């Protein structure tokens, strides 16, 4: 390997280290945990993503499916335009997708007294 190739590799290495530093600096290490109560079966609950969220994970604390939409009136009926967070799974999004949301989510479940956990990184 000649000096030019070595310089290129060192430059790439430095760039990658800087990229990792910038990426990890932008997202907090510990999430803030929010509880979204769904007290009544098949009843829509409105939840607004907090400002500044870079990443979030939604999961049901109990073993229930949760319907989620960005369209009001869809999850309680249910009508087309929702998706399901299946029991025992979660939904996670990063900054690139969050920017396309209007920050309002509508949630419902067929169970009563359900808690959806929202783990949010800022």
HUJO-V995380 format. One line per field, one symbol per residue. ss: DSSP state (H for helix, E for strand, - for the rest). A space follows every 50 residues. Layout:
ss: ???
//
This chain:
ss: --HHHHHHHHHHHHHHHHHHHHHHHH-----EEEEEEE------EEEE-- ----EEEEEE-----EEEE-------------EEE----EEEEEHHHH-- ---EEEEE-----EEEEEEEE-
//
